[in-house]
Amino acid sequence: MLSCAVFLDRDGTINEDPGYLGEPSNVKLFPGAAKALANLKSKLDCKLIVISNQSGIARGVITKQMVENVNEKINELLLAEQTSIDAFYYCPYHPDYNSEEECECRKPSPKLIFKAAKDFQIDLAKSYFVGDTSSDVICGFNAGLKTVLVKTGYGMESISILQKQNKIPTFVAENLEQACKFIIKDFSGEN
């Protein structure tokens, strides 16, 4: 049976975004994020999958190992609420440094969502994308998902960008906590 998933951007959505996060000791989850994700996962029995652009690798600012270490730290912090991200997918490329073909995994391309959906047998029609940038929301649209824009990170700037492109998210949330509450209600048909 296919399962549902909530795809999430990482920096600016789950945790604070200091820019090219490479030090696990600098990981700071947003208040309430861990509890909200634990609640979401238990209520919907869904997969939590991070889809992120990590162009700092292509830029030479951070390494793949640093990204992996930060991902591990996020799951370590989430364990405090007995939850975790099921998988982290990221695109290490950037058009200024890599070929067009390599950059096919960069959001707003839905390529990594499709890969995760295949890896985990996910029903995209029952799934969501939560992020703080226009590329997150458009990535969700491109994969046929319901989308939630959070106002944390770059969320406030992204609202006007999305309006100009006529790409209106399913819901705009103050933060990840509110996004998770919306998804739980929406999934059960309460909205």
Phi and psi in degrees as a GROMACS rama.xvg file:
@    title "Ramachandran Plot"
@    xaxis  label "Phi"
@    yaxis  label "Psi"
@TYPE xy
-74.0693  142.059  LEU-2
-105.354  165.508  SER-3
-92.5837  163.327  CYS-4
-143.819  152.382  ALA-5
-113.969  113.67  VAL-6
-88.1139  138.15  PHE-7
-131.929  140.296  LEU-8
-72.9453  161.277  ASP-9
-97.7569  -78.1457  ARG-10
-70.5737  125.575  ASP-11
93.1877  -10.0635  GLY-12
-116.171  -57.3333  THR-13
-89.8029  -41.021  ILE-14
-130.696  161.866  ASN-15
-61.467  149.453  GLU-16
-113.674  95.2706  ASP-17
-81.1911  -4.85253  PRO-18
95.011  120.568  GLY-19
46.229  60.6142  TYR-20
-66.336  114.691  LEU-21
-126.702  -13.9416  GLY-22
-101.904  115.147  GLU-23
-54.5554  -32.4735  PRO-24
-67.3036  -16.0079  SER-25
-92.1499  1.28381  ASN-26
-73.8404  122.854  VAL-27
-130.025  109.776  LYS-28
-67.553  147.195  LEU-29
-66.1591  146.353  PHE-30
-54.5444  131.916  PRO-31
81.958  -6.41785  GLY-32
-63.7156  -46.8573  ALA-33
-62.0042  -47.3622  ALA-34
-62.9509  -41.1409  LYS-35
-63.443  -43.0776  ALA-36
-67.8643  -37.6842  LEU-37
-62.3965  -44.4245  ALA-38
-62.816  -46.1855  ASN-39
-58.8697  -48.2395  LEU-40
-64.6395  -40.9208  LYS-41
-73.0383  -38.9379  SER-42
-72.066  -39.1913  LYS-43
-99.3071  -11.0775  LEU-44
50.3062  49.2149  ASP-45
-110.246  165.775  CYS-46
-84.6135  143.783  LYS-47
-109.564  116.623  LEU-48
-129.38  124.944  ILE-49
-88.0919  132.849  VAL-50
-123.41  113.127  ILE-51
-138.103  151.641  SER-52
-90.3805  127.591  ASN-53
-124.503  65.3878  GLN-54
-68.4608  -12.4538  SER-55
-57.4503  -26.208  GLY-56
-67.1846  -50.4961  ILE-57
-62.4165  -34.1506  ALA-58
-77.357  -10.996  ARG-59
79.6499  14.3532  GLY-60
-85.5073  -36.3309  VAL-61
-134.37  165.378  ILE-62
-110.473  165.37  THR-63
-57.6304  -41.063  LYS-64
-61.0175  -38.3044  GLN-65
-64.822  -41.3538  MET-66
-61.6791  -45.1158  VAL-67
-60.9732  -42.0516  GLU-68
-63.738  -40.4385  ASN-69
-64.9773  -42.7949  VAL-70
-59.2557  -43.129  ASN-71
-62.2706  -40.4325  GLU-72
-64.2316  -40.3665  LYS-73
-59.4658  -46.1288  ILE-74
-66.3801  -34.747  ASN-75
-60.1896  -45.2719  GLU-76
-67.9979  -35.2667  LEU-77
-69.1415  -27.739  LEU-78
-60.911  -22.7294  LEU-79
-59.2958  -26.8295  ALA-80
-106.676  21.3313  GLU-81
54.7818  41.6754  GLN-82
-140.809  173.138  THR-83
-162.726  162.585  SER-84
-79.5161  131.739  ILE-85
-72.1181  -33.4855  ASP-86
-159.88  147.589  ALA-87
-115.063  123.35  PHE-88
-117.593  134.175  TYR-89
-145.132  152.752  TYR-90
-103.635  117.388  CYS-91
-87.0166  4.42494  PRO-92
-102.576  161.969  TYR-93
-146.082  139.611  HIS-94
-57.6028  -25.8128  PRO-95
-72.0083  -19.6022  ASP-96
-123.248  -13.6574  TYR-97
-132.403  167.212  ASN-98
-73.1037  161.161  SER-99
-58.244  -40.1042  GLU-100
-62.9905  -44.3676  GLU-101
-62.3533  -37.1521  GLU-102
-78.456  2.33515  CYS-103
-60.4495  -18.7902  GLU-104
-86.3692  -8.8822  CYS-105
-71.0323  132.417  ARG-106
-61.3522  141.434  LYS-107
-84.0983  8.29081  PRO-108
-62.9889  137.407  SER-109
-87.5606  10.2416  PRO-110
-52.7114  -44.9057  LYS-111
-70.7466  -31.2408  LEU-112
-64.5327  -45.4727  ILE-113
-63.0541  -37.3854  PHE-114
-64.6251  -46.4608  LYS-115
-63.0748  -40.2346  ALA-116
-61.4303  -38.6663  ALA-117
-70.472  -44.7474  LYS-118
-62.2369  -35.9689  ASP-119
-112.66  9.89155  PHE-120
49.9375  62.6164  GLN-121
-101.009  137.056  ILE-122
-87.4367  104.136  ASP-123
-66.3531  -26.1738  LEU-124
-66.602  -19.9155  ALA-125
-108.504  15.6138  LYS-126
-115.621  168.83  SER-127
-134.291  158.112  TYR-128
-126.943  129.077  PHE-129
-119.066  126.597  VAL-130
-160.275  175.078  GLY-131
-110.795  3.40883  ASP-132
-125.583  162.696  THR-133
-62.1902  -35.1033  SER-134
-66.404  -28.8107  SER-135
-66.5348  -49.5193  ASP-136
-64.0082  -44.5811  VAL-137
-66.9141  -35.4243  ILE-138
-59.6381  -45.4383  CYS-139
-60.5295  -45.102  GLY-140
-56.7494  -47.3599  PHE-141
-62.4273  -22.9082  ASN-142
-98.3857  -0.252931  ALA-143
78.9239  25.3975  GLY-144
-97.7775  159.888  LEU-145
-75.7173  145.504  LYS-146
-124.074  144.153  THR-147
-128.77  123.268  VAL-148
-96.5097  126.031  LEU-149
-97.1779  145.762  VAL-150
-82.592  -1.94041  LYS-151
-74.6631  174.781  THR-152
56.6288  -123.989  GLY-153
-95.3862  14.2416  TYR-154
-54.6323  -43.8073  GLY-155
-64.2658  -43.7763  MET-156
-66.4326  -31.3423  GLU-157
-70.5393  -26.9718  SER-158
-57.6764  -49.768  ILE-159
-68.9714  -35.2171  SER-160
-60.2131  -45.9469  ILE-161
-66.8003  -39.2098  LEU-162
-62.3762  -42.1747  GLN-163
-62.6128  -32.6198  LYS-164
-89.546  0.20767  GLN-165
56.469  40.0112  ASN-166
-116.068  83.8246  LYS-167
-90.4628  123.076  ILE-168
-64.3193  158.812  PRO-169
-58.9369  -36.9557  THR-170
-152.59  146.221  PHE-171
-114.48  123.365  VAL-172
-114.602  150.356  ALA-173
-62.3679  -38.1266  GLU-174
-160.518  -178.112  ASN-175
-63.0496  -36.2755  LEU-176
-59.165  -48.7873  GLU-177
-66.8411  -35.7151  GLN-178
-61.5215  -43.1001  ALA-179
-65.9636  -39.73  CYS-180
-62.3684  -43.234  LYS-181
-59.8904  -47.395  PHE-182
-62.0581  -41.8402  ILE-183
-61.0922  -46.777  ILE-184
-64.799  -45.612  LYS-185
-63.3573  -42.3815  ASP-186
-62.8201  -37.2479  PHE-187
-86.9172  4.53713  SER-188
79.0899  18.0841  GLY-189
-83.3077  -16.1396  GLU-190
